[in-house]
Amino acid sequence: MLGAGAHTVPGGVASVRLTAAPLIALGGGASASTNTSTAAPPSDTAVHYTTDGSDPREEASGDAAAASTLCVLECTLAMPPQQPLTLTARSRDAQGDWSPPLVLTLAASTPSPLQINEVADKGNASDAGCAGSDWVELRNPTASPVPLPGLVLSDDHGVPYAKSLALGGAGCPDALGGGELLLLCKDGNASVGGTSYAGCGFAFGIGGSDAVGLYQYSGTAGGEAAVVVDATAGCCSGDSTTSFGRPAGGSVSGNGSFAVLPARTPGLPNVGVTLLGAVAMSPSRGWFMQPFNLTVTCEGATSLACTADGSDPRDATAVLAAHQGGAALSLWVDPADLFGGTRAWRAPAVTIRCVGAAPGAPQSSPASHTYIFSEAVLDQGEFLEGDFASGIFWTTAMDNSSGFLSREGASRAEMLAALVSLPTVSIAMPHARLFGPDGIHRGDNLEAEDLEHECSLELMYPPNVPRWAGFVGTQSPAGIRAQGGGGRWEKGAYDHKQSFGLRFRSQYGASSKLQYPVFESAPLHASSAAGEFDKLILRSGHNKNWGATWDPLNTVFTRDQFTRDLQLAMGGHGSHGIFVLLYLNGQFWCPMPHAPCPMPHAPCPMPNDQCPHTCQGTLQPGRAAGRRLPSDVL
């Protein structure tokens, strides 16, 4: 709804939509400007408008003027990009009565060209101008001065936000000259070209999971809506010696994208960085019947390092295979292989994690590919032995005669088909951090609230299955921790299989959010699911699974998610979820689901004192103490 007067259509939008209802409500007052109104007009009312300054009503006859345009329900009006447009509109009902004219002057605004140039999320005493503080540096990439009033700097809260910084305030710079840099310190000063401005810094903190955004936003009633001028992607570097910014010369894929910069340059031009290409593995992740030779490459890298035991390949002490000279690295992938003793167990799937490096360049993002050998899954044996078995409540051997993967007495062929009947999630991490004395899934540690370790997450779709056609899947580093409440009590005595919480943080080497539509394959409500996540839950179905010590015979696999789907269908509020098969460090871990928690600062979808518990997603079978039992889900 627009009040009479002048308005700016944000972001250079070239069209305006009109509906009758805002033009009938002529009681005065203007609200936040937008280029779209969704108010429903009365069914017997239409809008007539002109753009030449004339009245859309012919005064003599009382009819619509010849120069007017009729807008029934909704119409789209093209705007000239270089000059304001004057819109005069009246609504007319079925009796021929006209409303008073509403005159709007509309102009397309041009977003500010300013850029976020560099961000430091950890204070450093040697940072000139912002010693010991977080800081953000803005850059004017043009040759002309750019005004600062109307621009707002904020973190991932966006705007409006109480701790955001409105630029161009009293006593602060009101413009940034061509090519100049504006350095802004947390709880401190601002500076341009060596001139300091006291009290012109920002109040929000910058953390590893934050994003920093620059917005065009007036913050006044009737003013323009917020427009994103620039925002960091995957902020931040996470330490006090490096920064996160745009390399000099746009040397990230040639387009000036953000990267971790090896040297901080507050108030000075950024250093250049050459980023390596992505690590590629051939063949790619998937399902296999026989061992094979794997080829690993990374464009621009002069060395490659890989692991096969779940360890991060950036950890030099964990590397299985390293290769110098820029050529491809070759590995033999066999589930029976212990990979030179680096893998202390045999499992039916192998996760290869690799990273590339070159002098003067940051390491490539670590890549993980899981290779599942389906026949070996059906013959899976023990792998929690010795120290790993202490504090763990079940065995892992697969008893084929139990028909675990399908109904009792299923054939081997049916069980092999069951292994590709659902999407698959693979988690890879150092084995000791999963089941060892410091592991997240060890009884002594289950009630540790903040025990979290780095891992690799893969979401995989079986090939050549029509149900999954068109889905690609994703891979990302993440943090992993035990998830839940009662199931973790008394070292897990009440529930022998735990849920996991995944946390996406920049400190693990990727974006602070997983940018992938995880629930794209959900049979219900996939289109309404979010496309980015800072948390996911791998949920074992604590109250109704065979790993629980009470009522295991009445296990119900689908009830919880069916209830959530009903909630979504009735009111749009509920938790999305999908069923998946889970592998932990190559070991088949029984079907298990995952689901999102709300995004930061979003309201809890349902009343609950512990919102993350409400948003845990689908339910799946767990484990009985000592062995797995058959499942009819697949």
C-alpha positions in Angstrom: 0.0 0.0 0.0 1.5 3.3 -1.1 0.4 6.7 0.2 0.2 9.7 -2.1 3.6 11.4 -2.8 7.0 10.4 -4.0 8.3 6.9 -3.6 11.4 5.0 -4.6 11.2 1.5 -6.0 14.2 -0.2 -4.6 16.9 -2.0 -6.5 16.1 -0.6 -9.9 12.9 -2.6 -10.2 11.4 -1.9 -13.6 7.8 -2.7 -12.9 5.0 -1.8 -10.4 2.0 -3.9 -9.6 -1.3 -2.3 -8.6 -4.4 -3.7 -6.9 -7.7 -1.9 -6.2 -7.7 -2.2 -2.4 -4.8 0.2 -1.7 -6.4 2.8 -3.9 -9.8 2.6 -2.2 -8.3 3.0 1.3 -7.7 6.7 1.0 -7.8 7.5 4.7 -4.3 8.9 4.5 -0.9 7.7 5.8 1.9 5.9 4.0 3.4 2.6 4.9 6.6 0.9 3.9 7.1 1.2 0.1 7.1 -1.9 -1.9 6.7 -2.6 -5.6 4.0 -5.3 -4.9 0.7 -5.2 -3.1 -1.1 -8.4 -2.2 -4.3 -6.9 -0.8 -7.4 -8.4 -2.4 -9.7 -5.9 -4.0 -13.5 -6.1 -3.9 -14.8 -8.2 -6.7 -16.9 -5.4 -8.2 -14.1 -2.7 -8.1 -11.5 -1.8 -10.8 -8.7 0.7 -11.0 -8.1 3.2 -13.8 -4.8 4.9 -14.1 -2.8 7.3 -16.3 0.9 8.1 -16.5 0.8 11.4 -18.3 -0.5 13.5 -15.4 -4.1 13.5 -16.5 -7.1 12.4 -14.6 -8.2 8.8 -15.4 -11.8 10.0 -15.0 -13.4 12.1 -17.8 -14.9 15.0 -15.8 -17.7 15.9 -18.3 -19.1 12.5 -18.8 -18.0 10.8 -15.6 -16.7 7.9 -17.7 -13.1 6.6 -17.8 -10.8 8.9 -19.8 -9.6 7.7 -23.2 -6.0 8.1 -22.0 -6.6 5.9 -18.9 -5.8 2.2 -18.6 -8.1 -0.3 -16.9 -6.6 -2.5 -14.2 -8.8 -5.4 -13.2 -7.6 -7.2 -10.1 -3.9 -6.6 -10.8 -1.7 -5.1 -13.5 1.9 -4.6 -14.2 3.3 -1.1 -15.2 6.6 -0.7 -16.9 8.7 2.1 -15.5 11.2 4.2 -17.5 14.6 3.5 -16.0 16.1 7.0 -16.2 13.2 9.3 -15.2 10.4 9.5 -12.5 7.0 8.3 -13.4 3.8 10.1 -12.2 0.9 7.7 -11.7 -2.6 9.0 -11.2 -5.2 6.4 -10.3 -8.8 6.1 -9.2 -10.9 3.1 -8.2 -14.5 2.7 -9.6 -17.2 0.5 -8.2 -20.1 -1.3 -10.0 -22.4 1.7 -9.5 -20.0 4.0 -11.3 -18.8 5.9 -8.3 -15.2 7.0 -8.3 -12.7 7.4 -5.4 -10.7 10.6 -5.1 -7.5 10.5 -7.2 -4.3 9.0 -5.8 -1.1 10.5 -7.3 2.2 8.6 -6.9 5.6 9.7 -8.2 7.7 6.6 -8.7 11.4 6.4 -9.5 13.7 3.4 -9.8 16.6 3.7 -7.4 20.1 2.6 -8.2 21.8 0.4 -5.6 25.0 1.8 -4.1 28.1 0.4 -5.8 30.0 0.1 -2.4 31.5 -3.3 -1.6 32.4 -5.1 1.6 36.1 -5.5 1.0 37.5 -7.2 4.0 36.2 -8.6 7.4 38.1 -9.6 10.5 36.2 -11.7 13.0 39.0 -12.0 15.6 40.7 -9.1 17.1 44.5 -8.6 16.7 46.5 -6.1 18.6 48.6 -5.3 15.5 45.6 -4.3 13.3 46.2 -0.6 12.5 43.1 1.5 13.4 41.2 -1.3 15.1 43.7 -2.9 17.5 42.1 -5.9 19.2 38.7 -5.5 17.7 36.6 -7.1 15.0 36.4 -4.8 11.9 34.8 -4.4 8.5 36.3 -2.5 5.6 34.1 -1.0 2.8 35.5 0.0 -0.6 34.2 2.3 -3.3 35.2 0.6 -6.6 34.2 3.6 -8.7 36.0 6.8 -9.6 33.2 9.0 -8.1 32.2 9.8 -4.5 29.4 7.7 -3.1 27.1 9.0 -0.4 26.8 7.0 2.8 23.5 8.1 4.3 20.8 5.5 3.6 23.3 2.6 3.9 23.2 0.2 6.9 25.8 -2.3 8.0 24.6 -5.4 9.9 25.3 -9.1 10.6 23.1 -12.0 9.7 20.2 -10.4 11.6 19.8 -8.2 8.6 17.7 -5.0 9.0 16.1 -3.6 11.0 18.3 -4.6 13.9 19.1 -2.7 17.0 22.9 -3.3 16.7 23.1 -2.4 13.0 25.1 0.7 12.0 23.5 3.4 9.9 26.3 5.0 7.9 26.7 8.7 7.3 25.6 9.8 10.8 26.5 13.0 12.6 30.3 13.3 13.1 30.9 10.4 10.8 31.9 10.2 7.1 29.0 11.2 4.9 30.6 10.0 1.6 33.4 7.7 0.4 35.5 9.0 -2.4 36.5 7.1 -5.6 38.7 4.2 -4.7 38.7 5.0 -1.0 38.4 2.5 1.9 36.2 3.0 4.9 37.4 1.0 8.0 34.8 0.4 10.7 35.8 -1.0 14.1 33.5 -2.8 16.6 32.6 -0.6 19.5 35.2 2.0 18.2 36.0 4.4 15.5 35.9 4.7 11.7 38.7 5.9 9.5 39.1 7.0 5.9 42.6 7.6 4.4 44.2 8.0 7.9 41.5 10.4 9.2 39.7 8.9 12.3 36.1 9.5 13.3 35.4 8.7 16.9 32.3 6.6 17.9 31.5 5.7 14.3 32.0 1.9 14.6 29.5 -0.9 14.8 28.0 -2.7 17.8 27.3 -6.2 16.5 29.7 -9.0 17.0 31.1 -11.1 14.1 31.3 -14.9 14.8 32.3 -17.9 12.7 28.7 -18.5 11.6 27.8 -14.9 10.9 27.4 -13.1 7.6 28.1 -9.3 7.2 25.7 -7.4 5.0 25.5 -3.9 3.6 21.9 -2.7 3.0 20.2 0.2 1.3 17.6 1.0 3.9 16.0 4.2 5.1 14.3 2.7 8.2 11.4 5.2 8.1 7.7 4.7 7.5 6.9 5.0 3.8 10.5 4.6 2.9 12.0 2.0 0.6 12.3 -1.6 1.6 15.7 -3.0 2.4 17.9 -3.8 -0.5 21.1 -6.0 -0.2 24.0 -4.0 -1.6 26.6 -6.5 -0.7 27.1 -9.5 1.6 29.9 -11.8 2.6 29.6 -15.4 1.4 30.8 -17.9 3.9 32.2 -15.5 6.5 34.8 -15.6 8.2 38.4 -16.7 8.6 38.1 -17.7 12.2 41.5 -16.7 13.5 43.4 -13.5 14.4 46.1 -13.6 11.7 44.0 -13.9 8.5 41.0 -12.1 7.3 38.0 -12.7 4.9 37.7 -10.5 1.9 38.0 -9.9 -1.8 41.5 -10.7 -3.1 43.3 -8.0 -5.0 42.6 -8.2 -8.7 39.6 -10.4 -8.3 41.8 -13.4 -8.2 39.1 -15.8 -7.0 37.8 -17.4 -10.2 38.4 -13.9 -11.8 35.3 -12.3 -10.3 36.4 -10.8 -6.9 34.6 -13.3 -4.7 35.4 -13.7 -1.1 38.3 -15.9 0.2 40.4 -16.3 3.4 43.3 -13.8 2.9 46.7 -14.8 4.3 47.5 -11.3 5.4 45.3 -8.6 7.1 45.4 -5.1 5.5 43.0 -2.8 7.4 42.6 0.5 5.6 45.0 -0.7 2.8 44.4 -2.6 -0.5 43.9 -6.3 -0.1 46.5 -8.9 -0.9 46.1 -11.2 -3.9 45.2 -14.8 -3.6 45.1 -17.6 -6.2 42.6 -20.3 -5.3 42.9 -23.8 -6.4 40.2 -25.7 -8.2 37.9 -28.2 -6.5 39.2 -31.6 -5.7 37.8 -34.1 -8.2 37.6 -37.9 -7.8 36.9 -40.4 -10.6 34.8 -42.4 -10.2 32.6 -40.2 -8.0 30.8 -41.3 -4.9 28.3 -44.1 -5.3 27.5 -47.8 -5.1 29.9 -50.5 -6.3 30.2 -54.3 -6.6 34.0 -54.6 -7.0 37.2 -52.8 -5.8 38.6 -50.2 -8.2 41.3 -47.7 -8.9 40.4 -44.1 -7.9 42.0 -41.1 -9.6 42.2 -37.8 -7.6 43.0 -34.4 -9.2 42.9 -30.8 -8.2 43.3 -28.0 -10.8 46.3 -25.7 -9.9 47.5 -27.9 -7.0 51.1 -29.0 -6.8 50.3 -31.6 -4.1 47.4 -33.7 -3.0 46.8 -35.4 0.4 44.1 -38.0 1.2 42.8 -40.0 4.1 40.7 -43.2 4.2 40.0 -43.4 7.9 37.6 -40.4 8.2 40.3 -38.0 9.3 40.5 -34.5 7.9 43.2 -34.5 5.1 44.3 -31.0 6.3 45.7 -32.7 9.3 49.2 -33.7 8.2 49.5 -36.4 10.8 46.5 -38.3 9.5 47.4 -38.4 5.8 47.3 -41.8 4.1 48.6 -40.8 0.7 50.4 -37.7 -0.5 51.5 -36.8 -4.0 53.8 -34.0 -5.3 54.2 -32.5 -8.7 50.7 -31.7 -9.8 49.8 -35.0 -11.4 46.9 -37.1 -10.4 47.0 -39.3 -7.3 45.9 -42.9 -7.7 44.3 -45.0 -4.9 43.0 -48.6 -4.8 39.6 -48.6 -3.1 38.7 -51.9 -1.4 36.4 -52.3 1.7 38.6 -55.1 2.9 41.8 -52.9 2.9 43.1 -51.3 6.0 45.0 -48.7 3.9 48.4 -49.3 5.3 47.1 -49.6 8.9 45.6 -46.1 8.9 42.1 -47.6 9.1 41.8 -49.8 12.2 38.6 -51.5 11.1 37.1 -53.0 8.0 33.7 -51.6 6.9 31.6 -52.1 3.8 32.0 -48.5 2.6 35.1 -46.4 2.2 35.2 -42.6 2.5 38.2 -40.9 0.8 38.8 -37.3 1.9 41.3 -35.2 -0.1 42.7 -31.7 -0.2 45.0 -29.9 -2.7 47.7 -27.4 -2.0 50.2 -25.1 -3.8 52.8 -22.6 -2.7 51.3 -19.2 -2.0 47.7 -20.5 -2.2 45.3 -21.5 0.5 44.4 -25.2 0.5 41.5 -26.3 -1.5 38.3 -27.0 0.2 38.4 -30.6 1.5 36.4 -33.1 -0.6 34.9 -36.4 0.5 33.5 -39.2 -1.6 32.0 -42.3 -0.1 32.1 -45.6 -2.0 29.5 -48.2 -0.8 30.1 -51.9 -1.6 26.6 -53.2 -1.3 27.5 -56.9 -1.1 29.9 -56.1 1.8 27.1 -54.3 3.6 25.1 -57.6 3.9 28.2 -59.3 5.2 29.1 -56.6 7.6 31.0 -57.8 10.7 32.2 -56.3 14.0 34.3 -53.2 14.0 33.9 -51.8 17.5 36.6 -53.8 19.2 39.0 -53.3 21.9 39.1 -49.7 23.3 36.4 -48.6 20.9 34.0 -51.2 22.2 34.2 -50.0 25.8 31.2 -47.8 26.6 29.3 -48.9 23.4 26.2 -51.0 24.0 25.8 -53.0 20.8 27.4 -55.2 18.2 27.6 -54.2 14.6 27.7 -57.6 12.9 25.0 -58.0 10.2 23.0 -61.2 10.7 21.6 -61.8 7.2 19.2 -64.5 8.4 17.3 -61.8 10.4 16.2 -60.1 7.3 17.1 -56.8 8.9 16.9 -54.7 5.7 13.6 -56.1 4.7 10.9 -58.5 5.8 11.8 -61.8 7.5 13.3 -64.3 5.0 13.9 -61.7 2.2 16.3 -62.8 -0.5 19.7 -61.3 -0.9 18.6 -59.6 -4.1 15.7 -57.9 -2.2 18.1 -56.7 0.5 20.5 -55.3 -2.1 17.6 -53.4 -3.7 16.6 -52.1 -0.2 20.1 -50.5 0.1 19.2 -48.2 -2.7 15.6 -47.6 -1.8 16.3 -44.5 0.2 18.7 -41.5 0.0 21.9 -42.2 1.9 23.9 -40.0 4.4 27.5 -40.7 5.0 29.4 -39.2 8.0 33.2 -39.5 8.1 35.4 -38.3 10.9 38.4 -39.5 13.0 37.2 -42.8 14.5 38.5 -41.9 18.0 36.4 -38.8 18.0 33.3 -40.9 17.3 33.8 -43.9 19.5 37.1 -43.4 21.3 37.5 -42.0 24.9 36.8 -38.5 23.5 34.1 -39.6 21.1 30.7 -38.1 20.9 28.9 -41.5 20.8 30.6 -42.9 23.9 28.6 -43.4 27.1 30.9 -41.3 29.3 30.5 -38.3 27.0 26.8 -38.5 26.0 25.7 -35.9 28.4 28.5 -33.4 27.4 26.5 -30.5 26.0 29.1 -28.9 23.9 31.3 -31.8 22.8 31.5 -31.3 19.0 34.0 -32.5 16.4 34.6 -31.9 12.7 33.2 -34.3 10.2 32.3 -34.6 6.6 28.6 -34.9 5.6 27.5 -36.4 2.3 23.9 -36.7 1.0 23.8 -39.3 -1.8 21.1 -40.5 -4.1 21.3 -44.0 -5.6 21.8 -43.9 -9.4 19.5 -45.5 -11.9 16.5 -45.4 -9.6 13.6 -43.4 -11.1 12.4 -42.2 -7.7 15.7 -40.2 -7.3 16.2 -39.0 -10.9 17.3 -35.4 -11.1 18.6 -35.2 -7.5 22.3 -34.5 -7.2 23.1 -34.6 -3.5 25.8 -32.6 -1.7 28.9 -32.7 0.5 30.0 -30.3 3.2 32.3 -30.2 6.2 30.3 -29.8 9.5 30.5 -30.1 13.2 28.8 -33.1 14.8 27.6 -33.7 18.3 25.2 -36.0 20.2 21.6 -34.8 20.0 18.6 -35.3 22.3 17.7 -35.5 25.9 16.5 -38.6 27.8 18.2 -41.0 25.4 21.6 -39.6 26.6 20.9 -40.1 30.3 23.0 -42.4 32.4 25.5 -43.0 29.6 22.8 -44.0 27.2 21.4 -46.8 29.3 17.8 -46.1 28.2 18.5 -45.8 24.5 21.4 -47.6 22.8 21.4 -45.6 19.7 21.8 -41.8 19.7 20.7 -39.0 17.4 23.3 -36.5 16.0 23.2 -32.8 15.6 25.1 -31.3 12.6 26.3 -27.7 12.8 27.5 -25.8 9.7 30.2 -23.3 10.7 32.8 -21.5 8.7 35.5 -22.7 11.1 35.2 -26.1 9.5 36.2 -24.8 6.1 32.9 -24.1 4.3 30.0 -21.7 4.5 28.3 -20.9 7.8 25.2 -22.4 6.2 24.6 -25.5 4.1 23.3 -24.2 0.8 21.3 -27.1 -0.5 17.6 -28.1 -0.6 18.1 -31.1 1.6 14.4 -32.0 1.6 14.0 -31.8 -2.2 13.1 -35.6 -2.3 10.5 -35.5 0.5 7.3 -37.2 -0.7 5.2 -34.4 0.9 5.8 -30.6 1.1 9.2 -30.6 -0.5 8.4 -27.3 -2.3 7.9 -25.5 1.0 11.1 -26.6 2.6 14.0 -24.3 3.2 17.0 -24.2 0.9 19.7 -23.4 3.4 20.5 -24.7 6.9 22.8 -23.9 9.8 21.7 -27.1 11.6 20.4 -30.5 10.7 19.4 -33.4 13.0 20.1 -37.0 12.2 17.3 -38.4 14.4 17.2 -42.0 15.6 13.6 -42.0 16.8 14.4 -42.0 20.5 11.0 -42.9 21.9 10.0 -45.6 19.4 13.0 -47.5 18.1 14.4 -51.0 18.8 17.4 -49.5 20.5 15.2 -48.3 23.4 15.0 -50.4 26.5 11.2 -50.0 26.8 8.4 -51.1 24.6 10.6 -52.1 21.6 8.0 -54.4 20.1 5.6 -51.5 19.4 8.2 -49.5 17.4 6.5 -47.2 14.9 8.7 -45.9 12.1 6.5 -43.4 10.3 4.2 -42.0 12.9 6.2 -38.9 13.9 6.9 -37.7 10.4 3.4 -38.5 9.3 2.1 -36.3 12.1 4.5 -33.5 11.0 3.3 -33.8 7.4 -0.2 -33.5 8.6 0.7 -30.3 10.5 2.3 -28.9 7.4 -0.8 -29.8 5.3 -3.2 -28.2 7.7 -1.4 -25.0 8.6 2.0 -24.8 7.0 3.8 -25.1 10.3 5.8 -28.2 11.0 9.1 -29.8 10.5 10.2 -31.3 7.2 11.9 -34.6 7.2 13.1 -37.5 5.0 14.1 -41.0 5.7 17.7 -41.9 5.0 20.2 -44.7 5.4 23.2 -43.8 7.5 26.8 -44.8 7.3 29.3 -43.9 10.0 32.9 -44.1 8.9 31.9 -46.7 6.3 29.8 -48.8 8.7 26.2 -49.3 7.9 24.4 -47.8 10.8 20.8 -48.7 10.2 18.1 -46.4 8.7 18.1 -42.9 10.3 16.4 -39.6 9.4 17.5 -36.0 9.3 15.5 -32.8 9.7 16.2 -29.1 10.2 16.1 -26.9 13.2 14.8 -23.3 12.6 17.1 -20.8 11.1 18.6 -18.3 13.6 16.2 -15.7 14.9 13.2 -17.6 13.4 10.3 -18.3 15.6 9.8 -21.9 16.8 7.2 -23.5 14.5 5.3 -25.0 17.5 5.1 -24.2 21.2 7.9 -25.9 23.0 10.4 -24.8 25.6 13.1 -26.6 23.6 12.5 -25.7 20.0 15.3 -27.9 18.6 13.7 -30.9 20.1 10.4 -30.0 18.5 12.1 -29.8 15.1 13.8 -33.2 15.0 12.1 -34.6 11.9 11.4 -38.1 10.9 11.6 -41.3 12.9 13.4 -44.4 12.0 14.3 -47.7 13.5 17.2 -47.9 16.0 19.1 -50.8 17.5 18.3 -53.4 20.1 21.0 -54.0 22.6 23.5 -56.5 21.1 22.0 -56.8 17.6 19.8 -55.3 15.0 16.3 -56.4 14.3 14.3 -56.7 11.1 12.5 -53.7 9.6 9.5 -53.5 7.3 10.1 -49.8 6.4 12.1 -50.5 3.3 
